[in-house]
Amino acid sequence: MIDLGLSSGPADADLIKDGSEATFMADVVEMSQTVPVIVDFWAPWCGPCKTLGPMLEDAVKAAKGAVKMVKINVDEAQMIAGQLQVQSIPTVYAFWKGQPVDGFQGAQPGSEITAFIARVIKTSGGEAPGDSLNDAVEAAEEMLTEGAAVDAAQTFAAILGEDPAHAGAYGGLVRAHIAMDDLDQAEAILNGAPAEISTAPELEAAHAQLQLARQAADAGPVAELRAAVEASPDDLQARFDLAQALHASGDAEAAVEELLTIFGKDKEWNDGAAKAQLFTVFDALKPNDPIVLNGRRRLSSMIFA
């Protein structure tokens, strides 16, 4: 078992409680002098509240005492809700030193809730347990870069044991299995991702990498495909196959160049296959990669030309 440096905290009953107008001063204003307090304004008839509330509670528990939570039923605390200008629910405020310092309205994905809790803890000068998890993700990413895919997969899995909705670890675990050439397992992991992180950038990138990895398994020899393109420059299928083979060989920049050439010759060829492939390549790379930045700029200029 991999030790992520996380220790157990106080009992959950000390972290989360039901509040009221009578207890608001003690539960929130006074308590927030020493520890940040998350206040969840909800009502029994509010559908989104029933989803958000448990997610908030899980995030507060995961913070191991670095933040506390008070649940306020607005039907029974209309004066407090009015004073804080709660106009719709769910509404969440974070209090520190007796004052609201952060907040949001409406349902949020798990990743946003985790980020919110981390911000609140940092505002109070504390360190969120998520910081330790993110350090572990960075370590696992380094393992993956160095070719230690099995060790990386074990670390990513351990992180998910602490936070099953950690998008960075989930995407990393998928990419680790891609690196091990275990594409079926990578796809199974991706399909099993929690709904709240299914559209996270980390998972979208992993999905794109999985698509490209499956294409690479069927890619032909670069030299032969390049010769075919040189012999028939207007054969867009041959050029598309060359782009796939170039990417499979590790030359993403050359692959993008060929795809842009196809798009320039015929934007709608094969139901827009070149544009779709470009987006897959872009999604698989980091957003600030020069290949992505230059490729997106050139593609946009061609689209709007």
For each residue, the residues with C-beta under 8 A, 3 or more apart:
1: 158
2: 136 154 155 158
3:
4: 132 133 136 158 159 162
5: 132
6: 64 129 132 133 162
7: 64
8: 64
9: 15 61 63 64 65
10: 14 15 65
11: 14 15
12: 15 16 61
13: 16 17
14: 10 11 65 68
15: 9 10 11 12 60 61 65 67 68 69
16: 12 13 57 60 61 68 69 70 71
17: 13 27 68 69 70 71
18: 70 71 73
19: 23 24 27 28 39 70 71 72 77
20: 23 24 72 73 76 77
21: 24 76 77 79 80
22:
23: 19 20 26 27
24: 19 20 21 27 28 29 70 72 77 80
25: 28 29 30
26: 23 29 30 31
27: 17 19 23 24 30 31 37 70
28: 19 24 25 31 32 37 39 70 95
29: 24 25 26 32 33 95 98
30: 25 26 27 33 98
31: 26 27 28 34 35 37 68
32: 28 29 35 36 37 95 96 97 98 99
33: 29 30 97 98
34: 31
35: 31 32 65 66 67 68 124
36: 32 66 67 68 94 95 96 101 120 121 123 124 126
37: 27 28 31 32 67 68 69 70 94 95 96
38: 56 60 67 68 69 70 92 93 94 95 117 120
39: 19 28 69 70 71 72 92 93 94 95
40: 49 52 53 56 69 70 71 72 90 92
41: 72 74 81 84 86 89 90 91 92 93
42: 46 49 52 53 71 72 73 74 89 90
43: 46 49 73 74 75 89
44: 73 75
45:
46: 42 43 49 50 89 90
47: 50 51
48: 51 52 89 90 106 107
49: 40 42 43 46 52 53 89 90
50: 46 47 53 54
51: 47 48 54 55 107
52: 40 42 48 49 55 56 90 92 107 108 113
53: 40 42 49 50 56 57 71 90
54: 50 51 57 58
55: 51 52 58 59 108 110 113 196
56: 38 40 52 53 59 60 69 92 113
57: 16 53 54 60 61 69
58: 54 55 61 62
59: 55 56 62 63 110 113 114 116 117
60: 15 16 38 56 57 63 67 68 69 117
61: 9 12 15 16 57 58 64
62: 58 59 114 117 129 130 162 163
63: 9 59 60 66 67 117 121 128 129
64: 6 7 8 9 61 129
65: 9 10 14 15 35 68
66: 35 36 63 121 124 126 127 128 129
67: 15 35 36 37 38 60 63 94 117 120 121 124 126
68: 14 15 16 17 31 35 36 37 38 60 65
69: 15 16 17 37 38 39 40 56 57 60
70: 16 17 18 19 24 27 28 37 38 39 40
71: 16 17 18 19 39 40 42 53
72: 19 20 24 39 40 41 42 77 80 81
73: 18 20 42 43 44 76 77
74: 41 42 43 77 78 81 86 89
75: 43 44 78
76: 20 21 73
77: 19 20 21 24 72 73 74 80 81
78: 74 75 81 82
79: 21 82 83
80: 21 24 72 77 83 84
81: 41 72 74 77 78 84 86
82: 78 79 85 86
83: 79 80
84: 41 80 81 91 93 100
85: 82
86: 41 74 81 82 89 91
87: 91
88: 91 105 106
89: 41 42 43 46 48 49 74 86 105
90: 40 41 42 46 48 49 52 53 105 106 107
91: 41 84 86 87 88 103 104 105
92: 38 39 40 41 52 56 103 104 105 116
93: 38 39 41 84 100 102 103
94: 36 37 38 39 67 100 101 102 103 116 120 123
95: 28 29 32 36 37 38 39 98 99 100 101
96: 32 36 37 99 101 120 123 124
97: 32 33
98: 29 30 32 33 95
99: 32 95 96
100: 84 93 94 95 103
101: 36 94 95 96 120 123
102: 93 94 116 119 120 123
103: 91 92 93 94 100
104: 91 92 108 112 116
105: 88 89 90 91 92
106: 48 88 90
107: 48 51 52 90
108: 52 55 104 112 113 116
109: 112 113 196 197 200
110: 55 59 113 114 165 194 196 197
111: 114 115 165 167 196 197 200
112: 104 108 109 115 116
113: 52 55 56 59 108 109 110 116 117
114: 59 62 110 111 117 118 130 163 165 166
115: 111 112 118 119
116: 59 92 94 102 104 108 112 113 119 120
117: 38 59 60 62 63 67 113 114 120 121 128 130
118: 114 115 121 122 128 130 131
119: 102 115 116 122 123
120: 36 38 67 94 96 101 102 116 117 123 124
121: 36 63 66 67 117 118 124 126 127 128
122: 118 119 125 126 127 128
123: 36 94 96 101 102 119 120
124: 35 36 66 67 96 120 121
125: 122
126: 36 66 67 121 122
127: 66 121 122 131
128: 63 66 117 118 121 122 131
129: 6 62 63 64 66 132 133 162
130: 62 114 117 118 133 134 163
131: 118 127 128 134 135
132: 4 5 6 129 135 136
133: 4 6 129 130 136 137 159 162 163 166 169
134: 130 131 137 138 168
135: 131 132 138 139
136: 2 4 132 133 139 140 155 158 159 169
137: 133 134 140 141 156 159 166 168 169 172
138: 134 135 141 142
139: 135 136 142 143 155
140: 136 137 143 144 151 152 155 156 159 169 172 176
141: 137 138 144 145 152 172
142: 138 139 145 146
143: 139 140 146 148 149 151 152 155
144: 140 141 147 148 149 152 172 175 176 179
145: 141 142
146: 142 143
147: 144 179
148: 143 144 151 152
149: 143 144 152 153 176 177 179 180
150: 153 154 176 180
151: 140 143 148 154 155
152: 140 141 143 144 148 149 155 156 172 176 179
153: 149 150 156 157 173 176 177 180
154: 2 150 151 157 158
155: 2 136 139 140 143 151 152 158 159
156: 137 140 152 153 159 160 169 170 172 173 176
157: 153 154 160 161 173
158: 1 2 4 136 154 155 161 162
159: 4 133 136 137 140 155 156 162 163 166 169
160: 156 157 163 164 166 169 170 173
161: 157 158 164
162: 4 6 62 129 133 158 159 166
163: 62 114 130 133 159 160 166 169
164: 160 161 194
165: 110 111 114 170 194 196 197
166: 114 133 137 159 160 162 163 169 170
167: 111 170 171 197 200 201 202 203
168: 134 137 171 172 202
169: 133 136 137 140 156 159 160 163 166 172 173
170: 156 160 165 166 167 173 174 189 193 197 200 202 203 206
171: 167 168 174 175 200 202 203 205 206
172: 137 140 141 144 152 156 168 169 175 176 202 206
173: 153 156 157 160 169 170 176 177 189
174: 170 171 177 178 186 189 190 203 206 207 209 210
175: 144 171 172 178 179 186 206 209
176: 140 144 149 150 152 153 156 172 173 179 180
177: 149 153 173 174 180 182 183 185 186 189
178: 174 175 181 182 183 186 206 209 210 213
179: 144 147 149 152 175 176
180: 149 150 153 176 177
181: 178
182: 177 178 185 186
183: 177 178 186 187 210 213 214 217
184: 187 188
185: 177 182 188 189
186: 174 175 177 178 182 183 189 190 206 210 213
187: 183 184 190 191 210
188: 184 185 191 192
189: 170 173 174 177 185 186 192 193
190: 174 186 187 193 203 206 207 210
191: 187 188
192: 188 189
193: 170 189 190 197 198 203
194: 110 164 165 197 198
195: 198
196: 55 109 110 111 165
197: 109 110 111 165 167 170 193 194 200 202 203
198: 193 194 195 203
199: 203 204
200: 109 111 167 170 171 197 203 204
201: 167 204 205 287
202: 167 168 170 171 172 197 205 206
203: 167 170 171 174 190 193 197 198 199 200 206 207
204: 199 200 201 207 208 283
205: 171 201 202 208 209 283 284 285
206: 170 171 172 174 175 178 186 190 202 203 209 210
207: 174 190 203 204 210 211 283
208: 204 205 211 212 280 281 282 283 284
209: 174 175 178 205 206 212 213 284
210: 174 178 183 186 187 190 206 207 213 214
211: 207 208 214 215 280 284
212: 208 209 215 216 247 248 280 281 284
213: 178 183 186 209 210 216 217
214: 183 210 211 217 218
215: 211 212 218 219 244 247 248
216: 212 213 219 244 247 248
217: 183 213 214
218: 214 215 244
219: 215 216 241 244 245 247 248 249
220: 224 225 241 245
221: 224 225 245
222: 225 226 242 245 246 249
223: 226 227
224: 220 221 227 228
225: 220 221 222 228 229 238 241 242 245
226: 222 223 229 230 242
227: 223 224 230 231
228: 224 225 231 232 235 238 241 242
229: 225 226 232 233 235 238 239 242 258
230: 226 227 233
231: 227 228
232: 228 229 235 238
233: 229 230 239
234: 265
235: 228 229 232 238 239
236: 239 240 262 265 266 269 270 274
237: 240 241 270
238: 225 228 229 232 235 241 242
239: 229 233 235 236 242 243 258 261 262
240: 236 237 243 244 258 259 262 270 273 274 277
241: 219 220 225 228 237 238 244 245
242: 222 225 226 228 229 238 239 245 246 258
243: 239 240 246 247 254 255 256 258 259 262 274 277
244: 215 216 218 219 240 241 247 248 255 277
245: 219 220 221 222 225 241 242 248 249
246: 222 242 243 249 251 252 254 255 258
247: 212 215 216 219 243 244 250 251 252 255 281
248: 212 215 216 219 244 245
249: 219 222 245 246
250: 247
251: 246 247 254 255
252: 246 247 255 256 281 285 291
253: 256 257 291
254: 243 246 251 257 258
255: 243 244 246 247 251 252 258 259 281
256: 243 252 253 259 260 278 281 291 295
257: 253 254 260 261
258: 229 239 240 242 243 246 254 255 261 262
259: 240 243 255 256 262 263 274 277 278 281
260: 256 257 263 264 274 278 295 298 299 302
261: 239 257 258 264 265
262: 236 239 240 243 258 259 265 266 269 273 274
263: 259 260 266 267 274 275 278 299 302
264: 260 261 302
265: 234 236 261 262 269
266: 236 262 263 269
267: 263 272 274 275 302 303
268: 271 272
269: 236 262 265 266 272 273 274
270: 236 237 240 273 274
271: 268
272: 267 268 269 275 276
273: 240 262 269 270 276 277
274: 236 240 243 259 260 262 263 267 269 270 277 278
275: 263 267 272 278 279 299
276: 272 273 279 280
277: 240 243 244 259 273 274 280 281
278: 256 259 260 263 274 275 281 282 295 299
279: 275 276 282 283
280: 208 211 212 276 277 283 284
281: 208 212 247 252 255 256 259 277 278 284 285 295
282: 208 278 279 285 292 295 296
283: 204 205 207 208 279 280
284: 205 208 209 211 212 280 281
285: 205 252 281 282 289 291 292
286: 289 292
287: 201 292
288: 292 293
289: 285 286 292 293
290: 293 294
291: 252 253 256 285 294 295
292: 282 285 286 287 288 289 295 296
293: 288 289 290 296 297
294: 290 291 297 298
295: 256 260 278 281 282 291 292 298 299
296: 282 292 293 299 300
297: 293 294 300 301
298: 260 294 295 301 302
299: 260 263 275 278 295 296 302 303
300: 296 297 303 304
301: 297 298 304 305
302: 260 263 264 267 298 299 305
303: 267 299 300
304: 300 301
305: 301 302
